[in-house]
Amino acid sequence: MKIDAAVTRLSALAQASRLSVFRLLVEKGPEGMPAGEIAERLGVAPNNLSFHLKELSNAGLLKSRQEGRFVYYSPDFKAMNALLQYLTENCCAGSAAAPIDCAIPATCKEC
């Protein structure tokens, strides 16, 4: 990952509503959630949510799919893991003192 992509993704997450949306969708998993349900669960006005979903999508952190009249959003786990890997790739400079749990676990089928 290049630094510009990391900055774009981190910038998208550096806002309370967007971070809440992303965390909710990560919790929900790869099946995602329709925009209306996201707005309801987080108490965000639909027009505000639309802006935040667009920002997260443009940063490459969300995927969307149309099902009937609903748009479902889900996290892009590969993009999320790539960002985490970029942030931790030089963890502790390879020192033997590096924490055992320093590596990013891939427990999700989508990761």
Long-range contacts (C-beta under 8 A, 24 or more apart in sequence): 1-82, 1-83, 1-85, 1-86, 5-60, 6-83, 6-86, 6-87, 8-59, 8-60, 9-59, 9-60, 9-61, 9-79, 9-83, 10-83, 11-59, 12-55, 12-56, 12-58, 12-59, 12-61, 13-56, 13-59, 13-61, 15-52, 15-55, 17-42, 17-44, 17-48, 17-49, 17-52, 18-52, 18-55, 18-56, 21-49, 21-52, 21-53, 21-56, 21-73, 22-56, 22-61, 22-62, 22-75, 25-62, 25-73, 25-74, 25-75, 26-75, 26-80, 28-74, 29-74, 29-108, 29-110, 30-74, 30-75, 30-77, 30-108, 30-109, 30-110, 31-72, 31-74, 32-63, 32-64, 32-65, 32-72, 32-73, 32-74, 32-75, 33-72, 33-73, 33-74, 34-67, 34-70, 34-71, 34-72, 34-73, 35-70, 35-71, 35-72, 35-73, 36-70, 38-73, 77-108, 77-110, 77-111, 78-110, 78-111, 81-106, 81-111
